[in-house]
Every structure is written in structure tokens, then in C-alpha cells.
Amino acid sequence: MRISILALDGLFDTGLTVTLDAFAIANNFAARQMRGAAPFEVSVVGVRKSVRSGHGLSVPVQAITPDLKPDWVIVPALNTSTPERLVPALERRDVGHAKAQLLTWHAEGAHIAASCIGSFLLAETGLLDHQEATTTWWLAPLFRQRYPDVSLDESRMLVPSGRMVTAGAAMGHLDLALWLVRKASPELASIVSRYLLAD
């Protein structure tokens, strides 16, 4: 499974790292215990040449090229936990480029996943219109106001809908990663969740 994580400036550090760790652990266990090839080919991609996390750490990103054809694209949360910070962030130029790229990938057949505040960026594309979704509970009123055509259920941690899936709250990044591992191998997902002590 080819997975591209779309890293934007100011992304939520934990969201990126827990996602990378979950897939790395899955690949390691697949190679060692299950004696199989690494099932996940993960890349961190960006619409800018340089990206800094919410804590100011430099995130190495791969350029998006026409030959990059992910099976899944993951949109981690931005580290903007209040409406006053989130709304201006959604108007940034790099976010606009990211939305256009998500539409291109979706048109080419990619599945798209978004965690926590990342679901706002996915909703901005219009791809969630007339679909079910979830997001972080404390921003649900803002989500409903901005995207009235999306059927939001912030009480659910994971909501698959069509070729998309959204995860709620900050640690939903791990739930989302485990959900994707489970799609490849329920046995592997069980091993990874036990290793991480995750339900």
C-alpha cells in the first residue's frame, strides 16, 4: 500500500509522528514475525520545499511529482486548536495548493484520510459534501457552520465514507493508522496495537 502523508506548515507534531511510528512498526513486524515484505510504502510529501511542525521542528518532505500515485493520502491535523487560529490557516496559500492536490489525487483514484483538524482541510475541497465525517469534538460547531453539506458525527472516532475516512480528536491519528493497517492485515493490526498498547 502506497501512503503519502501530506505535511503542511504548522502540522500537529504528534499526529505526524504517531502515524509514521505505527506504519514503521507494522513494516518491522511484517518483515520479522510474518516473514513478508513491508506492506506499507510511506512517504511524507509537501507542497512547499520546507515544512516546520507546530513546535518548529523541520520536517523533511518529498516533492510532489506527477509520477507520485498514492493509494492513500493522509492529511494530519494542523496545530491550530481554536477557531481564531484555524480559520486564517485555511486561507493560507500552501493550504490552497494542498486542496488542489487532494482534488487531483482523488480524481486519479486515491483514497483520502484526514485526522482531527485535518478533516477541515478535506472538507474545504468539497469532497466531503453529502458524505459522513467526524472531526475533533470541540470544533464541531465551527465545522457544521462552514460545511453544512457534510453529515458530521463528532461522537465517532472513525468514519469511513466512500473513498475517504476521517478520524476525530488528536489521538485519532493512531486510530486511523491502525485502521489502515487492519485493511492490509487484521493480524498485523492486532500485533501493532498490542505493541503500542492501543485499543
Backbone bond lengths (Angstrom), bond angles and torsions (degrees), N, CA, C in turn:
res aa  C-N    CA-C-N  psi(-1)  N-CA   C-N-CA  omega(-1)  CA-C   N-CA-C  phi
1 M - - - 1.452 - - 1.532 108.53 -
2 R 1.321 115.92 123.09 1.468 121.16 178.77 1.524 109.15 -90.57
3 I 1.323 116.09 118.44 1.460 121.85 -176.01 1.517 109.18 -120.72
4 S 1.313 116.23 126.98 1.467 121.59 173.97 1.518 108.41 -112.48
5 I 1.328 115.63 125.98 1.463 121.24 175.89 1.517 106.79 -97.84
6 L 1.321 116.10 120.28 1.459 121.57 -176.65 1.526 109.01 -87.28
7 A 1.323 116.00 105.38 1.465 121.80 -175.96 1.524 110.14 -95.55
8 L 1.318 115.64 122.00 1.457 121.89 177.67 1.524 109.91 -112.36
9 D 1.311 115.83 154.69 1.458 120.73 177.91 1.526 110.21 -53.26
10 G 1.329 115.96 134.71 1.456 120.92 177.55 1.511 114.28 77.89
11 L 1.346 117.09 20.73 1.461 118.33 -179.88 1.524 110.98 -68.02
12 F 1.318 115.37 159.93 1.463 123.64 -179.37 1.525 108.37 -72.33
13 D 1.323 116.93 114.34 1.468 121.64 -173.72 1.522 112.39 -54.41
14 T 1.327 116.83 -48.93 1.468 120.78 -177.41 1.517 110.93 -61.52
15 G 1.335 116.60 -38.43 1.461 119.84 -179.77 1.514 112.25 -59.80
16 L 1.328 116.30 -42.94 1.460 119.88 178.78 1.522 111.20 -69.19
17 T 1.321 116.65 -49.36 1.464 119.14 -172.63 1.526 112.55 -69.46
18 V 1.324 118.23 -38.60 1.464 118.79 -179.77 1.532 110.31 -67.68
19 T 1.321 116.83 -32.72 1.465 120.52 177.40 1.532 110.02 -67.84
20 L 1.325 116.13 -47.95 1.463 119.97 178.14 1.528 111.23 -61.00
21 D 1.326 117.06 -43.64 1.470 120.69 -179.54 1.520 111.64 -62.58
22 A 1.323 117.43 -43.10 1.472 119.94 -178.33 1.530 111.23 -61.39
23 F 1.330 117.35 -43.58 1.471 119.22 -179.66 1.530 111.43 -72.21
24 A 1.327 117.33 -35.34 1.469 119.58 176.97 1.522 110.84 -64.49
25 I 1.315 117.52 -42.78 1.470 121.31 178.04 1.525 109.91 -63.19
26 A 1.334 116.08 -42.57 1.473 119.53 178.73 1.520 110.91 -60.83
27 N 1.315 117.22 -44.53 1.472 120.56 178.99 1.523 111.20 -63.67
28 N 1.334 117.03 -41.18 1.470 120.28 179.26 1.522 112.03 -63.32
29 F 1.333 116.76 -45.42 1.458 119.43 179.41 1.526 111.85 -67.21
30 A 1.332 116.45 -36.92 1.464 119.28 178.46 1.523 110.02 -61.86
31 A 1.326 116.52 -39.96 1.464 120.36 -178.76 1.520 112.09 -72.93
32 R 1.340 117.23 -40.14 1.471 120.13 -173.39 1.528 113.12 -86.50
33 Q 1.327 116.78 -52.37 1.459 119.26 -171.99 1.514 113.11 -90.38
34 M 1.322 116.09 -33.55 1.459 118.97 -175.87 1.525 111.19 -100.80
35 R 1.331 116.10 -3.36 1.454 123.67 177.08 1.530 113.02 51.67
36 G 1.316 114.24 41.19 1.460 119.31 178.99 1.514 110.49 -119.80
37 A 1.303 115.43 171.23 1.463 120.32 176.83 1.519 109.08 -72.13
38 A 1.307 116.49 156.92 1.461 120.84 178.00 1.530 108.92 -60.94
39 P 1.321 117.28 119.39 1.467 118.97 -175.48 1.527 114.41 -77.77
40 F 1.346 116.61 -13.95 1.465 119.40 -174.96 1.523 110.94 -120.97
41 E 1.317 114.88 122.35 1.468 121.97 174.51 1.525 105.80 -104.30
42 V 1.330 116.32 102.05 1.467 121.62 -171.23 1.516 110.70 -107.09
43 S 1.319 115.65 132.47 1.466 121.12 174.63 1.522 108.40 -129.93
44 V 1.319 114.87 147.41 1.466 120.84 173.48 1.521 106.10 -104.92
45 V 1.325 116.03 118.44 1.454 121.25 -174.36 1.521 110.17 -118.70
46 G 1.320 115.59 157.50 1.454 119.51 179.78 1.509 112.33 -146.23
47 V 1.325 115.07 156.74 1.466 120.31 176.38 1.526 110.50 -88.79
48 R 1.329 116.89 -7.69 1.462 123.13 173.94 1.517 108.68 -115.18
49 K 1.337 115.99 159.38 1.468 119.61 177.79 1.512 111.73 -71.23
50 S 1.327 116.68 -32.33 1.456 119.60 178.94 1.521 109.69 -130.43
51 V 1.322 115.30 139.41 1.456 122.07 -178.28 1.521 107.87 -131.05
52 R 1.333 115.26 138.60 1.459 120.68 174.32 1.519 108.59 -117.92
53 S 1.321 114.40 140.79 1.465 119.92 179.80 1.523 110.14 -74.11
54 G 1.319 115.99 175.53 1.449 121.00 177.47 1.518 113.00 -58.92
55 H 1.333 117.10 -28.22 1.463 121.70 177.29 1.528 112.30 -91.80
56 G 1.324 116.86 6.57 1.458 120.06 176.09 1.516 115.17 86.15
57 L 1.337 117.14 8.67 1.463 119.98 179.01 1.527 109.94 -79.59
58 S 1.318 116.03 142.96 1.453 120.93 178.37 1.530 109.63 -74.63
59 V 1.317 116.42 129.82 1.469 121.95 -179.69 1.523 107.72 -110.24
60 P 1.340 117.92 114.15 1.465 118.82 177.57 1.529 110.34 -69.34
61 V 1.317 115.77 124.69 1.462 120.05 -178.66 1.520 110.62 -122.80
62 Q 1.303 114.39 150.14 1.462 122.72 175.89 1.531 107.21 -93.00
63 A 1.300 117.31 141.11 1.464 121.04 177.73 1.526 109.58 -67.85
64 I 1.312 115.31 146.42 1.462 120.79 176.21 1.527 107.88 -84.61
65 T 1.317 115.77 120.09 1.463 121.86 -178.85 1.528 109.28 -119.57
66 P 1.323 117.83 160.37 1.465 119.72 -179.11 1.525 114.26 -58.90
67 D 1.353 117.58 -26.28 1.461 118.88 -178.61 1.534 112.96 -85.78
68 L 1.334 117.89 0.56 1.459 121.20 175.74 1.525 108.14 -78.89
69 K 1.314 116.69 110.51 1.467 122.20 -175.72 1.529 109.52 -125.16
70 P 1.318 117.72 79.08 1.469 119.20 -178.48 1.526 112.23 -72.32
71 D 1.336 114.55 149.94 1.464 120.04 169.92 1.523 109.23 -76.39
72 W 1.345 114.43 -39.90 1.460 121.94 179.12 1.516 109.67 -130.81
73 V 1.325 116.17 141.35 1.456 122.96 171.11 1.526 106.68 -116.66
74 I 1.323 116.31 130.71 1.467 121.05 178.10 1.523 108.90 -110.26
75 V 1.315 115.86 131.08 1.464 122.61 177.22 1.525 108.10 -109.36
76 P 1.335 118.29 101.58 1.468 119.69 176.54 1.529 110.57 -71.19
77 A 1.320 114.73 166.95 1.461 120.90 179.57 1.520 111.45 -69.96
78 L 1.309 115.11 149.99 1.456 120.57 165.81 1.533 107.30 -83.25
79 N 1.305 116.78 151.90 1.462 120.93 -179.64 1.532 109.23 -85.30
80 T 1.337 115.47 58.90 1.467 122.98 -178.39 1.515 107.55 -129.74
81 S 1.326 116.97 86.70 1.462 120.22 -167.65 1.525 114.92 -89.97
82 T 1.327 118.43 4.79 1.461 120.18 177.43 1.523 109.03 -127.45
83 P 1.333 117.31 153.56 1.469 119.28 177.90 1.519 112.80 -56.47
84 E 1.336 116.70 -35.49 1.467 120.65 -177.77 1.529 112.12 -64.44
85 R 1.323 116.81 -27.84 1.469 120.51 177.77 1.522 111.85 -94.55
86 L 1.327 116.37 -33.53 1.462 120.05 -174.92 1.527 112.53 -71.63
87 V 1.325 117.47 -46.76 1.469 120.15 -174.66 1.530 111.48 -58.28
88 P 1.347 119.90 -48.22 1.472 118.30 176.54 1.527 113.23 -63.10
89 A 1.342 116.89 -34.09 1.467 119.72 179.57 1.523 111.20 -62.76
90 L 1.320 117.10 -34.38 1.467 120.76 -179.58 1.528 112.32 -69.67
91 E 1.318 116.76 -14.21 1.467 121.32 179.49 1.530 112.64 -95.73
92 R 1.330 117.73 -2.19 1.465 120.33 -177.85 1.529 111.38 -64.60
93 R 1.337 114.69 153.40 1.467 120.39 -179.92 1.529 111.70 -62.25
94 D 1.346 118.07 -43.49 1.464 119.27 -178.72 1.526 111.41 -65.93
95 V 1.326 116.71 -32.21 1.469 119.65 176.74 1.526 109.62 -67.67
96 G 1.329 116.83 -38.41 1.471 120.16 175.13 1.519 112.12 -60.74
97 H 1.328 116.83 -42.05 1.469 120.80 177.03 1.531 110.58 -65.09
98 A 1.333 115.82 -38.82 1.468 119.80 179.13 1.526 110.88 -64.29
99 K 1.325 117.32 -41.28 1.466 120.35 178.69 1.531 110.22 -61.26
100 A 1.325 116.85 -44.23 1.471 120.22 178.97 1.521 110.55 -62.00
101 Q 1.321 117.45 -39.58 1.461 120.93 -179.62 1.530 111.00 -67.85
102 L 1.330 116.99 -38.91 1.470 120.16 177.04 1.532 110.65 -61.46
103 L 1.322 116.64 -41.21 1.470 120.07 177.81 1.525 111.01 -63.49
104 T 1.323 116.57 -39.79 1.471 120.42 178.47 1.524 110.11 -64.15
105 W 1.329 117.04 -49.54 1.463 120.11 -179.96 1.527 111.06 -59.39
106 H 1.331 116.09 -43.81 1.465 119.41 -179.24 1.529 110.31 -62.07
107 A 1.319 116.77 -42.24 1.473 120.37 178.83 1.522 111.62 -63.54
108 E 1.336 116.58 -27.53 1.463 121.07 178.82 1.528 112.43 -85.79
109 G 1.328 117.40 0.70 1.455 120.52 174.75 1.511 116.51 104.70
110 A 1.323 117.83 1.65 1.470 119.96 -179.70 1.523 110.80 -70.95
111 H 1.318 115.36 149.78 1.455 122.57 169.75 1.532 106.67 -88.63
112 I 1.331 116.09 149.68 1.467 119.48 -177.18 1.518 109.61 -128.83
113 A 1.336 115.06 134.28 1.459 122.28 178.80 1.523 108.77 -124.59
114 A 1.320 116.52 143.93 1.459 120.99 178.58 1.517 109.06 -140.28
115 S 1.325 115.24 140.87 1.459 120.52 -179.59 1.511 110.88 -115.51
116 C 1.334 115.17 141.24 1.452 122.09 170.12 1.530 110.11 54.77
117 I 1.306 118.41 -123.44 1.462 122.45 -178.83 1.527 111.28 -69.66
118 G 1.325 117.98 -17.18 1.456 120.86 174.38 1.514 112.57 -58.30
119 S 1.343 117.12 -25.00 1.466 120.00 179.04 1.535 111.21 -66.01
120 F 1.342 117.36 -26.17 1.465 119.70 175.31 1.526 110.09 -64.17
121 L 1.318 116.37 -44.55 1.460 119.65 -179.61 1.529 110.55 -62.81
122 L 1.324 116.57 -41.13 1.463 119.92 178.01 1.532 110.44 -64.77
123 A 1.329 117.04 -40.80 1.465 120.31 178.55 1.521 111.64 -64.79
124 E 1.330 116.74 -32.39 1.465 120.83 178.81 1.530 111.97 -60.61
125 T 1.315 117.80 -27.25 1.472 120.86 -179.93 1.520 112.42 -74.19
126 G 1.335 116.69 -18.69 1.459 120.75 -174.34 1.519 112.86 89.56
127 L 1.321 118.15 -6.64 1.467 120.84 -177.27 1.529 112.54 -67.51
128 L 1.328 117.57 -22.28 1.461 120.20 179.53 1.532 112.81 -89.53
129 D 1.320 117.71 -4.21 1.470 119.56 178.48 1.522 110.00 -57.86
130 H 1.334 115.75 131.69 1.468 123.68 179.66 1.530 111.65 64.38
131 Q 1.333 115.92 23.42 1.462 122.28 175.22 1.530 108.18 -120.84
132 E 1.323 115.75 165.77 1.463 121.15 174.03 1.522 108.43 -89.72
133 A 1.335 115.70 150.05 1.460 120.40 179.54 1.518 109.97 -158.45
134 T 1.322 114.60 166.81 1.455 121.51 170.84 1.517 108.08 -134.12
135 T 1.314 115.66 166.59 1.460 121.98 176.18 1.517 107.59 -156.06
136 T 1.307 116.37 -175.43 1.451 119.74 178.97 1.527 109.94 -68.19
137 W 1.320 117.02 135.06 1.470 121.86 -168.20 1.525 113.81 -60.16
138 W 1.343 118.43 -35.91 1.466 118.61 -173.74 1.525 112.83 -76.00
139 L 1.338 117.29 -12.21 1.461 119.97 176.89 1.534 112.27 -107.66
140 A 1.332 116.48 9.98 1.467 120.35 -179.67 1.534 112.63 -58.71
141 P 1.344 120.14 -41.79 1.466 118.07 178.58 1.533 112.90 -60.54
142 L 1.323 117.15 -40.96 1.462 120.20 177.59 1.523 110.60 -64.95
143 F 1.332 117.54 -41.13 1.460 121.78 179.47 1.525 109.87 -59.30
144 R 1.343 116.22 -47.86 1.473 119.62 -178.84 1.533 111.11 -62.85
145 Q 1.316 116.39 -37.74 1.458 120.08 179.97 1.531 111.02 -66.00
146 R 1.341 117.47 -42.49 1.468 121.20 -176.48 1.528 112.97 -79.17
147 Y 1.339 116.57 -31.71 1.469 119.48 -172.10 1.533 109.89 -129.27
148 P 1.323 117.76 68.79 1.473 120.24 -176.31 1.524 113.97 -64.93
149 D 1.333 117.87 -17.53 1.467 120.30 -179.05 1.523 113.27 -86.91
150 V 1.335 116.41 -0.26 1.467 120.56 178.30 1.523 108.63 -98.56
151 S 1.319 117.11 133.74 1.462 122.12 177.06 1.525 108.68 -84.97
152 L 1.326 116.56 97.03 1.462 122.39 -173.16 1.524 111.12 -93.33
153 D 1.337 115.80 134.35 1.465 122.11 172.30 1.524 107.64 -134.62
154 E 1.335 115.64 89.39 1.456 120.52 -176.69 1.522 113.34 -73.17
155 S 1.338 117.71 -4.22 1.460 120.07 177.17 1.533 111.86 -80.35
156 R 1.317 117.30 -13.96 1.468 121.25 179.81 1.518 110.47 -96.50
157 M 1.332 116.26 143.58 1.462 120.30 -179.91 1.523 111.37 -82.25
158 L 1.336 117.64 -36.58 1.469 121.74 179.69 1.522 109.54 -131.72
159 V 1.318 115.57 132.87 1.461 119.88 178.69 1.531 109.19 -133.36
160 P 1.338 117.47 99.75 1.468 119.73 171.97 1.530 109.45 -76.92
161 S 1.326 116.99 141.73 1.453 121.32 178.83 1.523 108.33 -156.16
162 G 1.318 116.41 110.66 1.460 120.32 -177.11 1.520 110.17 63.16
163 R 1.328 116.24 -130.28 1.473 120.96 178.80 1.522 111.62 -95.12
164 M 1.324 115.78 24.00 1.460 120.04 -179.35 1.517 109.86 -131.80
165 V 1.317 114.64 158.07 1.462 121.04 172.82 1.514 107.42 -145.70
166 T 1.336 115.62 138.74 1.457 120.48 177.40 1.524 108.63 -121.24
167 A 1.337 114.56 150.48 1.456 121.12 178.87 1.522 108.55 -125.98
168 G 1.325 116.08 145.16 1.456 120.46 -176.33 1.517 113.04 -100.18
169 A 1.305 115.28 153.87 1.467 125.18 174.33 1.526 112.24 62.83
170 A 1.329 114.24 168.55 1.464 120.79 -169.98 1.523 113.07 -60.09
171 M 1.321 117.61 -47.25 1.461 119.52 -177.13 1.528 112.25 -82.09
172 G 1.318 116.29 3.82 1.463 119.99 172.46 1.515 112.07 -61.62
173 H 1.338 117.40 -19.28 1.462 120.35 176.21 1.529 110.75 -57.86
174 L 1.325 116.62 -40.84 1.465 119.87 179.29 1.523 110.81 -69.78
175 D 1.325 117.10 -42.42 1.466 120.22 177.53 1.527 110.55 -58.47
176 L 1.319 115.45 -41.26 1.462 119.92 179.70 1.520 111.44 -65.02
177 A 1.335 116.81 -45.35 1.470 120.29 178.96 1.526 110.81 -60.66
178 L 1.329 117.00 -44.34 1.472 119.90 179.62 1.529 110.99 -65.53
179 W 1.328 117.36 -34.91 1.468 120.98 177.28 1.524 109.98 -62.31
180 L 1.342 116.93 -41.71 1.453 120.28 178.61 1.522 111.68 -69.38
181 V 1.323 117.56 -38.00 1.472 120.41 175.69 1.525 109.34 -62.23
182 R 1.326 116.68 -40.99 1.468 120.98 -179.75 1.519 111.17 -63.07
183 K 1.333 117.70 -34.60 1.466 120.01 177.65 1.526 111.04 -61.36
184 A 1.336 116.17 -34.39 1.467 120.38 178.93 1.520 111.23 -80.92
185 S 1.353 116.52 -40.09 1.464 120.17 -177.05 1.522 110.14 -162.78
186 P 1.343 118.09 109.24 1.463 120.05 176.48 1.533 112.31 -58.50
187 E 1.328 116.75 -36.04 1.467 120.45 178.91 1.529 110.67 -64.00
188 L 1.316 116.26 -43.90 1.458 120.37 179.54 1.527 110.82 -65.85
189 A 1.327 117.53 -40.11 1.465 120.91 178.38 1.519 110.84 -61.44
190 S 1.329 116.31 -38.44 1.472 120.56 178.66 1.527 110.57 -64.34
191 I 1.325 117.16 -42.32 1.473 121.49 179.01 1.537 110.05 -63.89
192 V 1.327 116.59 -46.40 1.469 120.49 -178.10 1.518 110.99 -64.21
193 S 1.338 117.52 -43.23 1.457 119.86 -179.37 1.511 111.64 -65.23
194 R 1.348 117.54 -36.77 1.466 119.86 176.45 1.519 110.66 -66.70
195 Y 1.315 117.02 -40.62 1.462 121.83 179.34 1.521 110.94 -62.52
196 L 1.342 116.33 -39.10 1.461 120.46 -178.89 1.520 112.70 -89.33
197 L 1.342 117.45 -0.81 1.457 122.43 -175.01 1.525 111.28 54.45
198 A 1.327 115.29 43.66 1.460 121.79 178.94 1.515 108.61 -110.81
199 D 1.315 116.41 145.55 1.457 121.20 -179.44 1.533 109.53 -70.73
